[in-house]
Amino acid sequence: MYLLAFAGACVLIAMVPGVSTAIILRQTLRAGRGSGMAATLGNETGILLWGLAAAFGLSALLVASQLAYDLMRIAGAVVLVAMGAQALWQARKGAQPSEAASDEAVVPGWRGPYLAGVGTCLANPKAAVFAMSFLPQFVPPGRNVPLTLVTLAVVWVLVDLLWYGLLIWAVGKAKAWLGRPAVRRRLEQISGVVLIGLGVRLVVEAR
């Protein structure tokens, strides 16, 4: 029963737009479903690592150290602002004819989107704090705590994969409209502003 309750909570969390959603959607819009799935897999790799860190107490070190927390917070903000600036630059340049004509022309491969997903997740100290505070709430009394936390982290990843997979599929179905140059420029502008805003918030927000 606790796994069902946890999975339900994960669905609600996944549905709340945030950094991960912005990055995955941008990659999908720019380079297709494959790029979006690569970013998703990268993000889930980061979530799994934070979950494992929580299971073995490593995240507690980050939570306890203000300096480590601040360094990661600044690094995460720099990554987000850089990605947002890149999106605004792409919007200013406008869609290239080859981009509008074929997805194959803009697919950058899986490595870049995957690393973007991993990097933004691991550089976000909020993810570590969230893993430390969220996962333990669903550990039943008497259970093996590290093993149960690892199990919960895997469930969290699976729920995320399902949700983002559906989101990517939906965006892919609407690609004909979303891929039009004017719409694409507007979406790049919106994603750029959102990413920069999230980066700024990460800098100014207290622990």
C-alpha positions in Angstrom: 0.0 0.0 0.0 2.8 2.4 0.8 4.2 2.0 -2.7 0.8 3.0 -4.2 0.5 6.0 -2.0 4.1 7.0 -2.9 3.4 6.5 -6.6 0.3 8.7 -6.4 2.4 11.4 -4.7 5.0 11.1 -7.4 2.4 11.6 -10.1 1.3 14.9 -8.5 4.8 16.1 -8.1 5.7 15.2 -11.7 2.6 17.2 -13.0 3.9 20.4 -11.3 5.9 22.3 -14.0 9.5 23.0 -13.0 13.0 23.0 -14.2 12.8 19.5 -15.5 9.6 20.1 -17.5 11.1 23.3 -19.1 14.3 21.5 -20.2 12.5 18.4 -21.5 9.9 20.4 -23.4 12.5 22.7 -24.9 14.6 19.7 -26.1 11.5 18.0 -27.6 10.5 21.2 -29.4 14.0 21.9 -30.8 15.0 18.4 -31.8 12.1 16.0 -31.6 11.0 13.2 -29.3 14.4 11.4 -29.2 16.1 14.5 -27.8 13.2 15.0 -25.3 13.6 11.4 -24.1 17.3 11.8 -23.8 16.8 14.8 -21.5 14.3 12.8 -19.6 16.7 9.9 -19.1 19.3 12.4 -18.0 17.0 14.0 -15.5 15.9 10.6 -14.1 19.5 9.6 -13.8 20.0 12.6 -11.6 16.9 11.8 -9.5 18.0 8.2 -9.0 21.4 9.4 -7.9 19.8 11.8 -5.4 17.6 9.0 -4.2 20.5 6.7 -3.7 22.4 9.5 -1.9 19.4 9.9 0.4 19.3 6.1 1.0 22.9 6.0 2.1 22.9 9.3 4.0 25.1 11.2 1.5 22.5 13.9 0.9 22.7 14.7 4.6 26.2 16.1 4.1 24.8 18.6 1.5 21.9 19.5 3.7 24.2 20.1 6.7 26.8 22.1 4.8 25.7 25.7 3.9 28.8 26.2 1.8 28.2 23.1 -0.3 24.6 24.0 -0.7 25.4 27.5 -1.8 28.0 26.3 -4.3 25.6 23.9 -5.9 22.8 26.5 -5.9 25.0 29.0 -7.8 26.2 26.3 -10.2 22.7 25.3 -10.9 21.6 28.9 -11.4 24.5 29.4 -13.9 23.4 26.4 -15.9 19.8 27.5 -16.1 20.6 31.1 -17.0 23.0 29.9 -19.7 20.4 27.6 -21.2 17.8 30.4 -21.0 20.2 32.8 -22.7 20.8 30.2 -25.4 17.1 29.8 -26.0 16.6 33.6 -26.3 19.5 33.8 -28.7 18.0 31.0 -30.8 14.6 32.8 -30.8 16.3 36.0 -31.9 18.1 34.3 -34.8 14.8 32.7 -35.8 14.2 29.2 -37.2 16.4 28.2 -40.0 14.7 26.8 -43.1 16.3 23.5 -42.7 15.0 23.3 -39.1 11.4 23.9 -40.3 11.8 21.4 -43.1 13.1 18.4 -41.2 13.6 17.2 -37.7 16.7 15.3 -38.8 18.5 18.6 -39.5 18.3 19.7 -35.8 18.8 16.5 -33.9 21.9 17.1 -31.9 22.2 13.5 -30.7 21.4 12.1 -27.3 24.6 13.1 -25.5 23.9 16.9 -25.2 20.2 16.6 -24.1 21.1 13.7 -21.7 23.9 15.7 -20.1 21.6 18.8 -19.9 19.1 16.7 -18.0 21.7 15.2 -15.7 23.5 18.4 -15.1 20.5 20.5 -14.2 19.2 17.8 -11.8 22.5 17.2 -10.0 23.2 21.0 -9.8 19.9 21.6 -8.1 20.4 21.3 -4.3 16.6 21.5 -3.9 16.4 18.0 -5.4 18.8 16.7 -2.7 16.8 18.4 0.1 13.6 17.2 -1.4 14.8 13.6 -1.6 15.9 13.7 2.0 12.6 15.1 3.2 10.2 13.4 0.8 11.3 9.8 0.5 11.7 9.0 4.3 8.0 9.9 4.9 6.9 6.7 3.0 9.2 4.2 4.8 6.9 2.0 6.9 8.0 1.2 10.4 10.2 -1.9 10.7 11.4 -1.9 7.1 15.0 -1.9 6.0 15.4 1.9 5.5 18.2 2.0 2.9 16.6 -0.8 0.8 13.2 0.8 1.0 14.5 4.3 0.1 16.3 2.8 -3.0 13.0 1.1 -4.0 11.1 4.4 -3.6 13.7 6.2 -5.7 13.2 3.6 -8.5 9.4 4.0 -8.3 9.9 7.8 -8.5 12.0 7.4 -11.6 9.5 5.1 -13.3 6.6 7.4 -12.6 8.6 10.4 -14.0 9.4 8.4 -17.1 5.8 7.5 -17.7 4.6 11.1 -17.2 7.3 12.8 -19.3 7.0 10.1 -21.9 3.3 11.0 -22.3 4.2 14.7 -22.3 6.8 14.2 -25.0 4.3 12.1 -27.1 1.7 14.8 -26.9 4.2 17.5 -27.9 5.3 15.3 -30.8 1.8 14.9 -32.0 1.4 18.7 -32.1 4.8 19.1 -33.7 3.4 20.3 -37.1 1.9 23.3 -35.4 4.5 23.8 -32.7 7.3 23.5 -35.3 6.1 26.5 -37.3 8.8 29.2 -37.3 6.7 31.9 -35.6 5.4 29.5 -33.0 8.8 28.1 -32.5 10.4 31.5 -31.9 7.7 32.3 -29.4 8.2 29.1 -27.5 12.0 29.6 -27.5 11.4 33.1 -26.0 9.1 31.7 -23.3 11.4 28.8 -22.4 14.3 31.2 -22.3 12.5 33.6 -19.9 11.3 30.6 -17.8 14.8 29.1 -17.5 16.4 32.4 -16.6 13.7 33.1 -14.1 14.2 29.7 -12.5 18.0 30.4 -12.3 17.5 33.8 -10.7 15.1 32.3 -8.2 17.6 29.6 -7.4 20.2 32.3 -6.6 18.0 34.5 -4.4 15.9 31.9 -2.7 16.9 30.9 0.8 17.5 27.3 1.8 
